Amino acid sequence: MAEIATGATLTWKEAEPPALPPATQLQKLRGGLRIAAALIVTAVLLLVFVLGKWLKGRFGPRVTFQYGAARFWSRLMLALFGLKPVVRGRPIRKGGVLVANHASWADILALRSVTRINFVSKAEVRDWPGVGRVAELCETVFIERKRSHAKRQQTDLLERIVAGELLCLFPEGTSTDGLRVLPFKSTLMSVLFIEGVHEEAMVQPVSLVYRPSPRLGLPVNFYGWWGSMSFEGHIWEVACRSRGGTVEIVFHEPSRAVDWADRKALTAHCETAVRSAFPAEALA
């Protein structure tokens, strides 16, 4: 399921999905209207993004309006799904990596709404109906689990970082209920320690904390997407029920990769920083 992350992983299943009462007719109407609006917004702004990519290929890196369209799309999508981003700190701008916890498909919307970024995803996402094609068009880096592909994938990541791109890794290796942070894996951090990269590359831990509106009586893990929960089903529930929710995006202090002895030390630092935004009793 939601393993937009690094390397070979298992789906996290150590919590029960939230038990929700049947949606009311009003909630279903709201959900249907939101999904319809989301599809229209996505179709229009995806065309703008693709046009921008084509013009960039013709006229060079000065063409950047497509990234503004991607940010606008993310903000609209969050609003349509009843979520408001609350930002703490400032993101680094380019030539590095954001390292975040992973709670939901909404993480992509949250991070894209505040900065220009590309994501590192498991290769299986490319085959998801609709979603995979959109992810591919939006310059996602797809990672195969086979060891034979490791060198090529490392080269791809290296080229992106050297070109000044900002990438996002979800090193837990799976999404969770959003109430905890799982141990981080260090596999893909190795690209930051290649000669010619680590002298310049910046790394910034990011915490994503979701909170439903207390007025609605929704479960605290309502926005989490994990285990056997279907992608379409979770989107539908959020579209029907979400109002007044928030996603807090905490950008912690960045550092240079060269300041750390190795990828494991850097990964441990990022995990500690990300965990600091969560209540101690909720952490794994």
Secondary structure, DSSP 8 states (H G I E B T S, - for coil): ----SSSS------S---------HHHHHHHHHHHHHHHHHHHHHHHHHHHHHHHHHHH-TT--HHHHHHHHHHHHHHHHTTEEEEEES----SSEEEEE----THHHHHHHTTS--EEEEEGGGGGSTTHHHHHHHTT-EEE-SSGGGHHHHHHHHHHHHHTT-EEEE-TTSS---SS-------GGGGGGGSTTTTTT-EEEEEEEEEE--TTTT--TTTT---TT--HHHHHHHHHHH--SEEEEEEE---EEGGGSSSHHHHHHHHHHHHHTTS-GGG--
